Each structure stands twice: as C-alpha cells, then as structure tokens.
Amino acid sequence: MARPSKRSAARRVAAPLTFRRLVAHAPDPDQAIASIRLGLQANAIDEAVDYLAVPRKDLLAALRIPASTFHRRVAANEPLSPAESEKVLRLGELLRHAEATFGAASAARDWLTTSNLALGDTPLSLVDTEAGAAQVRRVLSTLDYGGVA
C-alpha cells in the first residue's frame, strides 16, 4: 500500500476547517492538530453561534473566551489561540456525537442547551474542559446503548 506523500498530507492540513465541516465530518488527526496549533479562524465562533442558534455571549461564556478577546481577534483578523481552537473542535466533536445519538441536528442542539440531571448543568456548559467533555461523552454513550441519562 502506498503512503501518501508529505505534499498531499500538507494539502489536507491546509484546507481551513469551518464549524459546519467539524460537525459533519471528524477531521483527520493531522488536520485537527495543525488546526489547533495554527488556530481556527475567529469566525468559527460565529459559525457555531449560527449552527447552535444560541446567543454569542452564551457560547463565548460556555467556551470561556472573553468577548473582548473574541472581538479583538475578529477586528485584527487573527486566528483563535490553540486553547480556544481546541475548545471549538471539541464542541464540533460533541455536537457530531449528539447528532448521531439523537438522529437530528435540532434535537442535538436542544439537548446540548438544556439542563441535564446526569451532568448537573447543560452539556454545552461543560465543553470548555476535556474532563467536562468526557462527562458529556459518557452520557451520550449511555443514551446510545439504551440507558437513561
């Protein structure tokens, strides 16, 4: 089996990730790592706001990104920091899992923004940390296999 050339791998990584692409398809690991290290475009936040139909201030609060930092990045056409980019990728991954679990984007959005007894808060409020995301994944996996959460 032929290995892909470094040039084709670089081309894959170079394609910018949008929030909709993150939700639709998991990026390959090389692309995810490069996107985190280089930083996603700041408009990925606004794409997520539109996709989730939540106020921008609520999403920024959930991701623990100060509004002033976000606005500065947009105004200066700067990418998100690696930490901020990783949170957006994590949100895309959890939303993709929720859509697979519930079978519809609208049901996944509703679930992410509704308080959950098993989590003690909304799933969206936990995406800022990997430990919180692990709890959301645990509840989604429980639901995937017929449990109640």
N, C-alpha and C positions, 0 to 999 in steps of 0.2 A: 504494500500500500504506500503510495507516495505521500510524503509530508508536504503540507502547504509551505510555500516559500515565505521568507520573512516579509517580503514585499506584500504578499496577499494578506498576511496577518496584520501588517501595519494599516492596510487599506480598510480592513474590517474594523479596527480600533478607531480609525479616523472618522468614521461616519458618526455624526452627532446623535446623541440619544435624546429623544423627546419623551415627555412623560407618557404620552399615549403608546409609544413604542415599548416603553418599560413595562406597561401594564399588559400589552398584547403579547409580548414575547420576552422571555428572560434573556438578557444579554449574555453572550458567552463570557467566561471568566476573564479573559484577556481584555475584552471591551469594558467590562464592569470596572476592573482595576484601573485601566487607563482613564476612564471617565471620572472615577473618584479622584485620582491623583491630579488630573488636569483641571477638574472642576466642571460640572454641568453648567450650561448657560443659566443665568438667573431667571430667565423667563420660564424655566421648567416649573418654578413655583406657581406662576400664573396659569400654566397649563394644568397643573394639579388642582388649583382652585376651581378652574372651569370644569374639569373632569368630575371632581367630587361635589361640586355645587355647594361649597362652603365659603364663608367669608374669608378673605385673605388673612385678616388679623387672627382668625381662629386657626388656620393652617400654620401660620408662622409661629403662633403660640405652641401648637402641638409639636412642631419641629424644633422648638426652642431657638428660633432665629429671630433676633431683634428686627423690628420693622425698619428702623433707621439703617441697619446694615443691609437689609434687602434693597431698600430704596437707593442707597449709595451704590451698590453693585449694579443695579439696573441703569442708573444715571451714567455711570462710568463705563458701562458695557463690560463689566468684569464678570468672570465666572464665579460660581459659588465656591466656597472653600472645600477642601476634601471632606471635612467632617459634615458640612451641610449637604454636599453631594451624596455622601453615603446615606444620610437620612432620607433623601428623596428616592434613591434607589431602593432602600428598604421599604418605603411606603409603596412604591410600584410593585415590589415583590409581594407584599401582604395583600394589596388590592387584587393582584392577579390570582392569588390563592383564594381570597374571599369570593371572587367572581366564579372560580371553578367550583367552590363549595356550594354557593347559592344558585348558580346557573344563570345569573343575570347581573349586569353591571349595576342596575338601580338597586337591587336587593343587597349587593355587596356594599354599595355606598351607604345605604340606610343602616346596615349592620355596623359598619365602621364608625358611624357618627351617633350611635345610640348606646346609652349606658348598658353595660353587661355585668350581671351579678357575679359571674365567674372571674371577671377581671377587676371588678370594683370601680370601674370607670369606663369611658368609651375606648374601644380598641384604638382609635386614632390618637388618643392622648398618650399612648404607650410606644409610638413608633420612634420616638427620639432616642431610645436606647436599645441596644441589642437584647438586653435582658427583658425589656418590655415586649419587644417584638417576638421573643421566644414564647412568652406567655400567650400572645395573640395566636401564634402558630399552633400552640398546644390546644387552644380552644377550637380553632378551625379544624385541626386534625381529629379532635374528638367528634365534632359535627360530621366530618367526612365519613367516619366509621359508625355513625348512627347514635352517638351519645348525645346527651343534652348538656348544653353549656349556656 
